[in-house]
């Protein structure tokens, strides 16, 4: 948290010195723990309070005087008065040197105070649990929470509208360029045909005016010239057809890729490749597939907890991974991703579950001989895994996502590989740069 944002993050006006200020309230949740912190300074004491956003009738507080702070730590003796200690406490909150730990019914504020010679001391300040029956206090907290949520929703809406306008303008410009190119080529070909007919008429007139030998020579000469021009026309027509095919392909890609909001899939052929496999029986082959984005790691956070919050209790999900080395692969299952802390193996019906490689354009079908097709665990992401083998799985790693791939070329639940670690370009592990999960819906 930057110091230049203090006026927006504290309820009081800020005059540039914490020492001369009596009260500060940190409105934003501290360290994603849903605690808001209040620090009040009087002439004799400093009162520290904390409340949870979802438990409005309970808060925690403690009041300490100058001597009690000195008894807590030698580090506070660098401060001459309560105002300087107030400065120190708030700066430590802003620099993330404070941890909040709840033990039994009370809340502990854990500080790391610097001593001499570069040493640090850990100090525990215990905040006692209190009941708050002040309705105005509770209502003000609720109002602050709602105002913050409304502000975030408005910002998201404005960003989305801006992106939609940019995309619509881009498509309109592309369509105009295509129309202009088609008109230009058509006019050129028409003019060329008129010139050819004119030349042919001139040749016929000249043949009638000259003698037989001259006519033959002129005809041969004109035919040669006409042959050269005809070859040029054929070349121009071929170039026009090539350009027209490219234009049509751009139009198809623009229309098709609008069906899926993906930062990983960027070609029409890749989307068609997945749609053909998802329509695995005659009942589904004429259905229209809807790709509903549930989770994107770059947008929602690279952790498995957010993945489970957004994807649990949903059937029919397609997971797509892009690694830091550019490999792209994933899998589809109709099972829920709910797993809990002990982990659960789950099995799809035959012909439903599969994995795929977008780089190899290859499908790995679940062979139905294994006891499971996926493994669900609260600290793992998408995991196409059985107790016999796996093709890949994703897990947490210090604030990022990593994964591992299967190495054997036989006895795999998803068919035989041509070479070890095939789906990840012969690499056993990978780091995730993007993970997207879509719910697959079928429409008439």
Number of C-alpha atoms within 10 A of each C-alpha: 10 7 10 8 9 17 13 13 15 17 14 15 12 14 10 10 10 20 16 14 18 15 18 22 18 21 18 18 15 19 13 7 12 15 21 19 22 19 19 16 23 13 11 11 18 21 17 23 21 25 23 18 20 11 11 18 16 16 21 21 20 15 16 17 16 19 13 12 19 15 11 14 15 15 18 23 16 11 17 10 16 22 22 16 21 25 16 16 19 19 15 15 17 15 11 14 13 22 15 17 14 11 9 7 10 15 22 17 16 16 20 17 19 14 15 8 6 6 9 13 13 11 16 18 17 18 21 16 18 15 10 14 11 10 11 9 12 16 12 11 19 15 11 14 15 12 12 13 12 12 11 11 12 11 11 12 12 11 11 12 11 11 12 12 11 12 12 11 12 11 15 12 12 16 15 11 12 18 12 12 15 15 10 11 15 13 11 11 15 11 10 14 13 11 12 15 11 11 14 15 11 12 17 12 11 15 17 10 10 12 10 11 10 13 17 13 12 16 16 12 13 16 15 12 12 15 12 12 14 14 12 12 15 12 12 15 14 12 12 17 12 12 16 16 12 12 19 13 13 16 15 13 16 15 12 15 16 10 13 16 13 17 12 16 16 12 12 16 14 15 17 12 15 18 15 12 17 20 17 12 12 8 8 15 14 12 13 13 18 15 18 16 18 18 21 21 20 12 10 12 16 23 21 23 15 16 25 22 12 16 22 16 11 15 15 15 25 25 21 24 25 21 19 13 12 15 17 23 23 25 24 27 25 17 20 17 26 18 18 11 10 8 14 16 16 19 19 18 14 12 14 18 25 23 22 22 22 22 14 13 12 14 20 19 20 24 17 18 11 17 14 22 28 28 23 25 21 18 17 23 26 30 23 29 25 20 13 11 19 22 29 25 20 24 21 16 13 8 10 15 23 22 21 19 23 22 21 17 14 13 12 22 24 24 17 15 18 11 13 18 20 19 29 24 16 13 14 16 16 19 18 21 17 20 27 22 25 22 19 19 14 13 9 7
